[in-house]
Amino acid sequence: MVTGVAAPDLLLVPAHPEHVDFWLALRAEDGARRYVDTEDDSREVLVKRILEAGSLGEPRAKGFRWFVRLGDAWVGTVSARDVSREHGRLQIGYMMAEAYHGRGLGSRAVGMMLERLFTLPFLHRVWLTTLSENLGSQGVARKLGFSLEGTMRGHSVLRGERKDQQFWGMSRSDWEARGRG
């Protein structure tokens, strides 16, 4: 039986090493490679990242990761990293399998993760980055109430090509206002 946080048919399942094969396959898809450099991460590196992910109750956790399940299928992953309790912030990331793009599942999964993350009493701010050309990821950010805070031109390099990177942010009060509005 799969346990996790549900939005009727969608589950967030805490990351475990047995998820690594799905994660490797997900990162090898053309849709993932278009926007993220996934080539250097070996099975061992990804297992290490899974093992380093903490649970929300761990006071020293520096990151969190869940795998996204729809019915019997693994469909993506969502994560939080660069956790700073001192500054009350963290960065989120997400990746969905190409077969599930355009169905709103990424927005639902990230929303479910944000519900969990904003239970952390220290958390004031969440941020994410996306390439300026990644319209799908920008749609997820907009749908969930993130604000575009800026674009850094030529900030990252993907397969030898300079790319503009957008920075999106959301405060706790932004997230809470969504529930009231």
C-alpha positions as CSV (number, residue, x, y, z in Angstrom):
1,M,0.0,0.0,0.0
2,V,1.3,3.5,-0.9
3,T,1.1,6.1,1.8
4,G,1.4,9.8,1.3
5,V,-0.6,13.0,1.1
6,A,-3.5,12.7,-1.3
7,A,-5.6,14.9,-3.6
8,P,-8.1,12.2,-4.3
9,D,-6.2,10.3,-6.9
10,L,-2.7,11.9,-6.6
11,L,-0.3,11.0,-3.9
12,L,3.0,12.4,-2.6
13,V,5.1,9.5,-1.4
14,P,8.3,10.2,0.6
15,A,11.4,9.4,-1.4
16,H,13.1,6.0,-1.0
17,P,16.0,4.4,-2.8
18,E,13.6,2.0,-4.7
19,H,12.3,5.1,-6.6
20,V,15.7,5.7,-8.3
21,D,14.9,3.7,-11.4
22,F,11.8,5.8,-12.1
23,W,13.8,9.0,-11.4
24,L,16.5,8.0,-13.8
25,A,13.9,7.3,-16.5
26,L,12.1,10.6,-15.8
27,R,15.4,12.6,-16.1
28,A,16.2,10.8,-19.4
29,E,13.0,12.0,-21.1
30,D,13.4,14.7,-23.8
31,G,11.0,16.9,-21.9
32,A,13.3,16.9,-18.9
33,R,16.5,17.3,-20.8
34,R,15.1,20.3,-22.7
35,Y,15.2,22.4,-19.5
36,V,17.5,20.7,-17.0
37,D,21.0,19.3,-17.3
38,T,20.3,15.7,-16.2
39,E,23.3,13.9,-17.8
40,D,25.8,13.9,-15.0
41,D,23.7,12.4,-12.3
42,S,24.4,8.7,-11.9
43,R,22.3,6.1,-10.1
44,E,24.6,6.5,-7.1
45,V,24.3,10.3,-7.0
46,L,20.5,10.1,-7.2
47,V,20.3,7.5,-4.4
48,K,22.5,9.7,-2.3
49,R,20.2,12.7,-2.9
50,I,17.2,10.5,-1.9
51,L,18.9,9.4,1.3
52,E,19.8,13.0,2.1
53,A,16.1,14.1,1.9
54,G,14.7,14.6,5.3
55,S,11.2,14.4,6.7
56,L,9.3,17.5,7.7
57,G,9.7,16.7,11.4
58,E,13.5,16.6,11.2
59,P,14.9,19.8,12.7
60,R,18.1,19.7,10.7
61,A,16.8,18.5,7.4
62,K,18.2,20.6,4.5
63,G,15.8,19.3,1.9
64,F,12.7,17.2,1.3
65,R,11.7,15.0,-1.7
66,W,8.5,13.2,-2.7
67,F,7.6,11.1,-5.7
68,V,4.3,11.7,-7.3
69,R,1.9,8.8,-7.9
70,L,-1.3,8.7,-9.9
71,G,-3.2,5.5,-9.4
72,D,-0.7,2.7,-10.2
73,A,1.7,5.0,-12.1
74,W,4.7,7.1,-10.9
75,V,4.3,10.4,-12.7
76,G,6.8,12.9,-11.2
77,T,8.8,14.2,-8.3
78,V,8.6,17.4,-6.2
79,S,11.3,18.6,-3.8
80,A,12.5,21.4,-1.5
81,R,16.1,22.2,-1.0
82,D,18.4,25.0,0.3
83,V,16.3,25.0,3.5
84,S,17.3,28.0,5.6
85,R,15.6,28.1,9.0
86,E,17.5,31.3,9.9
87,H,16.1,33.1,6.8
88,G,12.8,31.2,6.7
89,R,13.1,30.1,3.1
90,L,13.6,27.2,0.8
91,Q,13.7,26.5,-3.0
92,I,11.3,24.1,-4.6
93,G,11.6,22.1,-7.8
94,Y,9.4,19.7,-9.7
95,M,9.5,17.4,-12.7
96,M,6.6,15.5,-14.3
97,A,6.8,12.7,-16.8
98,E,6.1,13.9,-20.4
99,A,3.0,11.6,-20.7
100,Y,1.4,13.6,-17.9
101,H,2.2,17.2,-19.1
102,G,-0.7,19.5,-19.7
103,R,-3.1,17.7,-17.3
104,G,-2.7,20.0,-14.3
105,L,-0.9,17.2,-12.3
106,G,2.3,19.2,-11.8
107,S,0.3,22.1,-10.3
108,R,-1.7,19.8,-8.1
109,A,1.5,18.0,-6.9
110,V,3.4,21.2,-6.2
111,G,0.3,22.6,-4.4
112,M,0.2,19.5,-2.2
113,M,3.9,19.9,-1.4
114,L,3.3,23.6,-0.5
115,E,0.5,22.6,1.8
116,R,3.0,20.4,3.7
117,L,5.9,22.9,3.6
118,F,3.9,25.8,5.0
119,T,3.2,23.7,8.1
120,L,6.9,24.4,9.0
121,P,6.7,27.2,11.5
122,F,9.9,28.8,10.4
123,L,8.9,29.0,6.7
124,H,8.3,32.5,5.4
125,R,9.2,32.3,1.8
126,V,9.4,29.7,-1.0
127,W,11.1,30.4,-4.4
128,L,11.8,28.6,-7.6
129,T,13.7,29.2,-10.8
130,T,12.8,28.3,-14.4
131,L,14.3,29.0,-17.8
132,S,12.5,31.8,-19.6
133,E,11.5,29.4,-22.4
134,N,9.9,26.9,-20.0
135,L,6.3,28.0,-20.4
136,G,4.9,24.9,-18.7
137,S,6.9,25.5,-15.5
138,Q,5.9,29.2,-15.5
139,G,2.3,28.1,-15.8
140,V,2.6,26.0,-12.6
141,A,4.1,29.0,-10.8
142,R,1.4,31.4,-11.9
143,K,-1.4,28.9,-11.2
144,L,-0.2,28.5,-7.6
145,G,0.2,32.2,-7.0
146,F,4.0,32.7,-7.3
147,S,5.1,36.2,-8.5
148,L,7.8,36.6,-11.1
149,E,10.5,38.5,-9.2
150,G,13.0,38.9,-12.0
151,T,14.9,37.5,-14.9
152,M,18.6,37.1,-14.9
153,R,19.9,37.2,-18.5
154,G,22.4,34.6,-19.4
155,H,22.4,33.3,-15.8
156,S,22.7,29.6,-16.6
157,V,24.2,27.3,-19.2
158,L,22.4,24.3,-20.6
159,R,24.4,22.1,-23.1
160,G,26.8,24.9,-23.8
161,E,24.2,27.6,-24.5
162,R,23.5,30.6,-22.2
163,K,19.9,30.8,-21.0
164,D,17.9,33.4,-19.2
165,Q,16.6,32.3,-15.8
166,Q,13.5,33.5,-14.1
167,F,13.1,33.7,-10.3
168,W,9.6,33.3,-8.8
169,G,8.6,33.8,-5.2
170,M,5.8,33.3,-2.7
171,S,5.5,34.3,0.9
172,R,3.5,32.5,3.6
173,S,0.9,35.4,3.4
174,D,0.6,34.9,-0.4
175,W,-0.1,31.2,0.2
176,E,-2.6,31.8,3.0
177,A,-4.4,34.5,0.9
178,R,-5.0,31.9,-1.8
179,G,-7.2,30.0,0.7
180,R,-9.2,33.1,1.6
181,G,-9.7,34.4,-1.9
